[in-house]
Amino acid sequence: MGGKVGVTIRIARNEAPRLGEVVDDLRSQGLSEVESHARFMIVNGNVDSDALDSLRSVKGVESVREDRVYKTQSH
Amino acid sequence: MAKSTRRAISAQDDGMSGLGMVMRFTPKAGGDGVRRLESGGFRVASSKDFRSAPAVPNDFEGADVQYFERFGIAIVRRDGDRLKSMLESAMQARVVSSARPERSYRALGTPMLKRQVLQGGAAGAFSTMPDRDYLLGYRDGVNELIDRLLNRGGAEVAALAAAFDETSSTWGLQATRVLESGLSGAGIKVAVLDTGFDETHQDFVGRSVTKKLFATRNSEEDIHGHGTHCIGTACGPLRPTTGPRYGIAYEAEIYAGKVLGDDGRGTDRSIIAGMEWALDEGCQVISMSLGAATQIGDSPSDDYEQIGQVCLDAGTLVVAAAGNESARPQSIAPVGSPANASTILAVGAIDRTLSPASFSCGGINPGQEVDIAAPGVDILSSLPNDSYDRWNGTSMATPHVAGVAALIAQSDPKFRGWALWARLIQITKPLSLPSRDVGRGLLQAKGGGEV
């Protein structure tokens, strides 16, 4: 089993009425510490790194992407 | 050309009695310039005339003027009052952009120079005429090359940089015509998603400030300082406690979302949460001086494409830093994420001479452009604990755009979302630089004028 990774999951916009259901399905596939952003149809959470494909198989999910690190743009 | 040949064409070495005048024509005006010279009685020979010849005679077979068409340069050997008056009228008509006395050149690394450097080292070692000429010629050559690379004259650049007197306001506010706009950002909510904000700073007493922490496991304060600097530029006061004015939308409501940690780093989770918070709070502008580097060939994140679109549809403009990964002129890195999303306004940085900052990313990946350029070098703004300092970065350019966007949004309620984006782009000042680097041009708070 891999370590936990942060993920950003994009949900199809036409799934807006059943976003809660999609989030429940994602939880059942191991997604934890879930934050759901209904206006953006984006869900953030943590999952084992080897469970990304199982998240992608959830109905209504358009993409699953490992979180990136962003930084200030000054020097 | 071999060094020995280059030495042979030196004016002094080949026995020519004197040096001429080097005229540079404005682009595409070379033909007109040559006609003016010919009508003034000068005999002109073009380098093209000798294209098929085995050798080019140094004096172009005794011509008064040697014309180098590809470079747009003519060397006039015959001087006098007639040339002076012709030059004056040609410069007034913008046919000739510059004129200077010809200098003598010699090969680099001659034994004399080498010996003097080794023995003397100090400037005094170059006091004899040949070496002074060499240095002056070398300097002119380098300056000419830089001018051509920058596509404008050194005098113009120097005048521009000198024109920014920061006694009463920063050069960034002057270059973007903030002082002429007469607007304050009143009634506009500006979200700055960054490292936090020191709202106790002396310059922000009495301001409307809403703060929220998204970068969990971090302090609520702006330990890093970056957020306070960016908010200072976007929303700083009309009259700071000390120093010149550095802030733009001085009556805007400030929404400081701490999405980056005390180390200046954060992940999608906190950034997206901050963006949704700003949207829910009704902010008309979201400023994000943050980014992650991309590689050549990368595509923008569909997530931020969608998020930016939702914001625009809701009447909220998102501006983001293009990124600092370039090392110009050697390398130009592609615009970073999330600025590379087509629904987020990407901001590149320029310096006081209105040239791209060496670090500023460019539109290398197709469809992932820099949209607009703003001041991002030597930018004075606020820092925690009543401090101030000058910072560099596309991070500093971005809040210039956010602040000006707030002014424009204040000017007319129809300027929201895409309409605000379009208005910002519409009133930019075009720059003679590749759109790859500066997008549609320099940010302006007021349209239709010269900087």
Interface residues (C-beta under 8 A of the other chain):
Chain A: G6 T8 R10 R13 E35 H37 R39 F40 M41 I42 N44 E62 S63 R65 D67 R68 V69 Y70 K71 T72 Q73 S74 H75
Chain B: D194 T195 H224 H226 H229 L260 G264 R265 G266 T267 D268 R269 I271 I272 A273 M275 E276 L279 D280 S289 L290 G291 A292 S301 D302 D303 Q306 I307 V310 A314 A321 A322 G323 N324 G336 S337 P338 F359 W391 N392 G393 T394 S395 M396 T398
